[in-house]
Amino acid sequence: MPMKDETTTLALDFPNGLPGMPAFDPGCRRAPDRGYTLDARETVLALKNALRYIPERFHREMAPEFLEELRTRGRIYGYRFRPEGRLWGRPIGEYRGRCTEGRAFQVMIDNNLDFDIALYPYELVTYGETGQVCQNWMQYLLIKKYLEVLTPDQTLVVESGHPLGLFRSKPEAPRVVITNAMMVGLFDNQEEWHRAMQLGVANYGQMTAGGWMYIGPQGIVHGTFNTVLNAGRMKFGDKPDVLKGRLFVTSGLGGMSGAQPKAADIAGCVSVTAEVDESRIATRHGQGWVKEIARTPAEAFGRAQELMRRGEVRSIAFHGNVVDLLQYAVDHNIGIDLLSDQTSCHAAYDGGYCPAGITFEERTRLLGRTPTASWWTRRCGAISAW
């Protein structure tokens, strides 16, 4: 691409007018309300940050829509600008681009947002409750536009989902440099992060969502298998079929944790994996990553004990809280050989934690409130102390 300077910047344009609002699949998981806590001045700034991607002639129309998203979802996602229908990583030759790398990155991005892969595809969350490809759909469109014109002697720089531009580089240099969630030390705390997220200036990319290279449960099943197997060897001795007739109990059937039942099957044990979100159980069961579903602790442990007596290998998903599952085991003196957890408790206020004693639906409703509300704080504090 001919350039008079060292940087090329692009902008979105909609010569035929703004796109219509795409339909939402009612069966698709949606991210919980992240919480709206901005004051009036900050709200204006958040709107300006979102509107910078939109041609000025459409600002009057889009500002109220963005404000409604901010107030009801806790973030501006720009739902109107999501491409209609399904996204998935298509064959690389179907993408436009001036270099293989530019097309390959588009495959990776769309793979991250595939309905069969992403946790909350409408909110650009790939996994881990909050790990996003980018902050909003305007950024998605603009990043794709840059990748379509990227050449082998340029580098695209992306900061928290915002593409800064194409910079002249060399063929041996990275084609894309990405940073996510870089917070200055003084502001590196949960409160300031939540504010920056609402303002549209910070994006949490987890490890592979914002880096566009998510590999899903199939990518970590090998490591999970090795962890389960070697834990068994450490506890029961290094011998063939060391986990035969043994019980592995864990929790989480989300993006990464969905590998656990498959890994346990390969390791040769019986497993029970607790999950509060029934839709995640349905996904993993439909994909064949977990073999059976139990609705009560009695059903889960009864089936597990039957399989163990017969020396069979089988994975069971328990729809419920792992705390209830473990309490049942204590009350009925049920032995558990290996115990683990792979839920997103690090994102307690963003959907990764469900206190015992309430339903998943009630938990999701409560997340829409201010996270520091007294009930929620007491509840999380009490269970953490426990």
N, C-alpha and C positions, 0 to 999 in steps of 0.2 A: 504494500500500500504506500503510495507516495505521501510523504509527510514533510511539511516545512519546519516542524519542530520535533521535539522528542516525545510528545504525548498526543494521543488521539482520544477525544471524548465523544461519546454518542448520547443521544437522547431518544426517549420514546415519542412517537407521534401516532395519531389516530386520524388519518385523513378522511376516513369514512364515518367519523364519529365514535363515541365511546362504545365499547362492546356491551352487550346486554349482560344481565346477571346470570351466570350459568346455574343450571339446576344442581341441587344438592342431593346426593344419594342418601335416603333416609336410613339405610343400613350401615352407613360408614361412620366409624368412630370419630367423635369431635373432641377437640381439646377443651378442658374446663375453662371457665372464665378466669383469667389470670389476675383480675382485680384492678379496678380503676381508682387510683389515689392521687392523681395530679391536681394541682390547683389551677386556677383560671389561666395564669400566665404560662404555666408549663403545658397546659392543654393546647394553647395557641401554638406553642413551639412544636409540639408533637404533630399538629396538623400541618404546619409548614414543612416539617421534615418529610412527611408523606407526600405532600403536594408537589415537592420539588421534582418528582418523577413524572408529573402530569403536565401537559401543555397548559399554559396559563388560561387559555380560553375555556377550559373545562373546570377551573378551580371552584367557581360558584356552585356548580352541580355536584362536585365530588366532596367538598368540605363537609356538608351535613352527613353524608354517607360514612365518611371516615370517622366523624365524631361519634356516630351511633355505634360503629364497631368498637371504638375505644371505650365507650361507656359500658357496653354490654359484654365485650369479650376481653377487655383489659389490654388490648393491643389493636393496632391497625394492620389488618392482613391484606386489604385490597381484594376482597373476594371477587369483585367484578372482573378482575384482570386474570383470573385463573383460566387457562385454556379449557374449553368445553370438552367433556368426556374424560376418558381414561388417559393417564400418563404412564408410560413404561419405557424401559430402555430398548429402543428399537435397534435393528441392525445399523451399524455405523454409516453405511452407505446411504441411508435414508435421511441423514442430517446434512444441512448445508454447512460449508466451511471451506477455508482456504488452506487448512493444514489438518493432518490426521488428528493432532492433539486437540484442536478446537472442536472437532466432531466427537472425539472420544469423551471429552468432558461433558458434552451434552447428553451422551448415553448415560454417564454416571449420575448426572443430576436427575434425569428422568427415572432412572432405576431407584434412586433414593425416595422418589415421590410416588412410586407405583402403589396403587391401592392394596396390592397383595403384600407389600413390604412396609410401607410407612405406617407409623402408629396413628398419627392424625394428619392424613394427607391434605385436607383442606387448610390446615394451619401450618403446612410445610414442616411438620415435626416427623422426623424419621424414626427415632427411638429415644429411650431414656426419659420420656415424658416431656422434655423441653429441647431436645437436640434438633435444631432446625437447619435446613439447607441454606436458607436466607430468611430475612425477617418478613417479607411480604411478596406478593405476586408481581408488583411492579419491578422489584429487584430481580426476580426470576426472569421476567421478559427482557430486562436490560442486559443481564448477564448473558442470556442466550444471544442477544444481538451482538454483543462484543465477541463471543466465541465464534460466531459465523464469519467474522471478518479478521479474526486473529491470524497472524502470519508467523512463519518460523523464526522471524527476527524481532518478535514482539513478546512482551510479558503483560498479562492482565493482572492488576493488583486489586484485591477485594478485601475490604475491611468490614467485618460484621455484616456481610451480605451486600454491602454497598460497593459497586464497582467504581474504582477511582478513575480508571482509564487504561489505555494501552500504552505501554512505555517501550521505547526502542531498547532491544537487548541483543542477544546472539542466539543462534540455533542451539548451542549447548546449555543455555540458561533455562531456568524453569519457564514453562509457558504460562503458568498461573502461580501467583503467590497469594496465600489466604491467611488472614488472622481473624480470630473470633474472640469476643468477650475480653478484650484487653482493657482492664480497669486500672487507673492510676491508684497507687497504694492507699492514699487517703480516702478514696471512695470505694475501696475493695471490700464491700460488705453487702449483706442481703438487701438492706433497705435501699441503698444507692443503686444496686443492680436492678431492682424492681423498677425504680424510677427511670433508669436509663433504657430499660426494655420498653416501657410505655412510651418514652420519648422517641423511640425508633433510632437509637444510636448505638445499641449493643445487641449482639446476637450470640446465643450460646450454641455452639456447634457440636457439643459433646466431643468425641474423638474422630468420628468418621461421617457424621451427618453434614456439618458445615464444611467438611473437607471433601464432600461429594463422593466418598469411597466406601459407603456402608456395605458391609458384606453379609449382614443378617445372621440368624442363628446357624445357617449352614457354614458360615465362615469361622465360627468359634466352637463348633461341635467337637473338633479334634482336641483343642485345648481343654474343653470341659470334660471330655472323656478321660483324658490323661489325669486331670485333677481328681475325678471320682475314683478311677482305678488305683492311682498311687496312694490316695487316702486309705483305700481298702487294704493295700499292701502294707502300709505303715502300721495299721491297726491289727490286721489279721495274718500277716506274714506273706512273703513273696512266693506264691504258689499258683498253679493253674486254677482257673475258675474260682479265684479267691472270693468273689462276691456272689457266687451262686448261693441262693437261699437267703441272701442278705437284703435288708431294707434301707433304702436311701430316701429321706424326706427332705423336701426343700420348698421354696416358694418362688413364684414369678414365672409367667409364660409370655412375657412381652418380647421385644425385639431380640435382645441378646439372650435373655433368660429362657427363651423358647427352645434353646439347644439342650437344656438339661434333661428332659425325658428321653430324647434320642441318644444323648451321651450315656445315660444310665442303661438304656437297652444294649448299646454296644459294649458297655463295661460288664454286662451280664448280671445285673441285679434287678430287684423289683423296686420301683420308685413311685412315690406319691408326691405330686407337685401342687401346692395350694395356689389358687389365683382368685382374686375377688371380682375381676372383670370377666363376665361370662363370654363376651365377644372375643376375648383373647383365647379362651379355651376353645371356642368354636373354630377359630382360625387354625390353631395348632392341631386340633383333632382332624379338621378337614384336610390339612396338609400331610397328615400321617406322622406328625412329630410326637404325638401322644396317642396311646392306643385306646384308653377307656376313660370314662367320665363318671365320677362319684359325686353325689349330692350331699352326703352327710359323712361325718368322720367315721361313724360305725360302718357305713358302706365301704369307705375307702380302706380302712384298716382290715375289715373282714375279707375283702377281695385280695388285699396284699398278703395277708396271712395264708389264705388258700393257695395262692400262687407260690409262695415261699415253700410251703409243705410239699408241693409237687415239683419243686426245683425249676419252675418256669421263669422266664424273663418277660416282664411286662411293665409298661408305664401307665400310671393312672393320674388323671387330673382331678383334683378336689376343688369344687366350686365353693369357696369360702375363705375365711381368714385363717392363716397359718397358726395364729394364736389359739383359735378354737380347736384346730386339729391337734396341736401339741397338748393342750389341756386335756383333751379326751385321752390321749396316750398316757398322760400322767395318771388320770383318774382310773384307767383300766389296766395299768401296769403293762403297757405295750412297749416292748423294747425297740429302739431305733438304732441301727448300726452306724449310719452316717447321717449327719444333719447339716444343712447348709441354707443359704438364702441368696437370692439374686434379684431382689426387687429394687426399685428406684427410691429407696428411703433417703438418699442424699437430696432428693427434690421433694421434701415433705410437704411444702406449701404449693407445689406446682402439679400435684396429682400422683406422686410416687408413693404415697403413704395412705393407708386406710386404717384408722384405729379400730380395735376390736370393740364389738358392741353396737356398731352402726353398719348399715348397708353401704354397698358401693355407691348407690344412687344418692343416698343421704350425704355421704362424704363429698361427692362431686358437687352437690348443691352448696354445702358449707364452704367449699373452696372459693365460691363466688363472693364470700364475705371478706372483710379485711382480715388478713392472716393473723394479726395481733389481737383479734377479739378474744375476750377473756376465756370463753368456753374452750375454744380451739387450743389456746396456749396452755391452759391447765391440762387438757386431755393429752396433748403431745408430751408435755413435761412429765406427767405422771407415768405414761407408758415408757418414755425413754429411761426414767429412773428405775422402773421395774426391770 
